[in-house]
Amino acid sequence: MEINVTRRQGGFLVDATFGGPASGVTALFGPSGAGKTSLINMVAGLVRPDAGRISVNGLCLFDVERRINLPPEKRRIGYVFQDGRLLPHLSVRANLTYGMHRTPAERRFVTFDAVVELLGIGHLLGRRPARLSGGEKQRVAIGRALLTSPAMLLMDEPLASLDASRKSEVLPFIAQLSRAYAIPILYVSHMMDEILNLADHLVIMDSGRVVASGELQELFSKPELQAHIGKENFGSVISTVVEEPLDASGLTSLRFGEHVLKVAAVPAGRGAPMRVRISARHVAVARQAPALTSFQNIFSGKVVQIGYGGESHVDLLLDIGCLLWARITRKSFLDLGLQEGQAVFALIKSVAVKTIALETPPSRFCRGSR
Amino acid sequence: MRLWQLTEVEVEALRLSLWVSGWSVAVSLPVGILVAWVLARLRFPGKNLLDGLVHLPLVLPPVVTGYLLLVLLGRNGPIGAALYDYLGVVLAFNWKGAVLAAAVMSFPLLVRAVRLSLEGVDQGLEAAARTLGAGPLRVFFTVTLPLMVPGIITGLILAFARSLGEFGATITFVSNIRGQTQTLPLALYTFTQVPDGEIGAMRLCILSVLIAMAALVCSEILARRFAARMKG
């Protein structure tokens, strides 16, 4: 996917250029009002850019110079709206097949039965949208978009209107989609939690512009992007694999590179991919390996970079085989006499590590979840 | 017994009224939907003029509207003459003229109701249908139009009632010819002008009330059925 568009809306200028992988989930992240929805409306063909070019999987959808502007119905792009937008006068079944019937049979690679099973909406088919819960609506909306056998799926904060439990009802299905079908997904959100659950590729937007675009883990390690990722998200993201779901001490062991990270027990199978997020505030730094400590995770490494964190604290980027942020007080920083390149130990409390399972089996949602 | 027996004149008037009102609604509905759509969705110079023109019969005295129709569409009128020369259609002083008079008079009511419902249709749903592969025309017929149904029902009942009651424009444009243009109200008026017409007038009066009630009940049933359908 290659997107390069500009559009002026009143006093607001959207000027965005980014590329994304041809498969997997690309997250479009940014605060409200950053122009994310405008941008994907341009990709969908609902809003016309003033200039630029949009192409998806080699198909040119919009090109101002070549005077190409495919109407939305010709773009083969599935769109899951924030508010669902199911057609209220049609049953769930008719909503699902609305787009499917407009797709030539030879181009369909998504079947009705497979989608109904994947999303667990078999028991809803006869209902009208008015009688669905928020989570059910969004699942039907996802199914409806999927059944057009699209070349790409756009999701505009599909979970924003749902409460936490409904979110956890829908999220696994979205995670499953990109694996079940090789369709690239452009996922818009201002919630970093959702993005960490789903995305491999991250595009950060602010004030109508793309600030950065790249692999998610890599962007997290860039100090200059911390302001955009957000104070509460400031920290590191590390991809791991479950080595031992439940060891003798009641902890789960996760492997990354050479190291093993121990975290509070999480339900997961051996070998399952697991993303962990370690807030910089929860990483302590020592110059000598401490004896007798409650820290379960002690990694040796060195200081790569010293960043200004604020009046009273300093942000350190450590290399422990992967990059890790630590935020310590200015006093500790001075007491330890830290410099770039210095060998240190990073200490991480097991209970402070947030684990994000990348693959949640949706089977338990398959039957009536109301 | 004889009190409740409709005379031939009354039966003719009743049949003609239903016929004229039915045609009036049938003719004005598609045009009304189109005009409502144009007024609700398009922006163009002269839009206010069109809006005013559509609503004119609502504010003009009906006799004036009828007179304008006669001037424009009578056999010697600029439009009427052309219609006759090229299509062989005569509107003045026959039932077709009565249909036109009723349609023109009820048109603003129809357009208002339809336009209101059209403005209530969430354009986001139309956009969603576009992304599902439906072109603009198909979106209109499969999304917009079905969602306008309540307004269309209201528009239909208002237009039908207005057509049924149309008097001034009709009598001015197509006169009061028994079996041709003498609809219920015109027949009722005629009865009040003759010495022993009270009973006939009363029968037509009761008949009018019954038809109006029946139309209201019908629209209510349709509207409820639609609401139930949306609730699933």
Interface residues (C-beta under 8 A of the other chain):
Chain A: A44 G45 L46 P71 P72 E73 R75 I77 G78 Y79 F81 D83 R85 L87 P88 H89 S91 Y98 G99 R102 T103 R127 R128 P129 A130 R131 R144 A145 T148
Chain B: D122 G124 L125 A127 A128 A129 R130 T131 L132 G133 A134 G135 R138 T142 V143 P146 L147 R229 M230 K231 G232
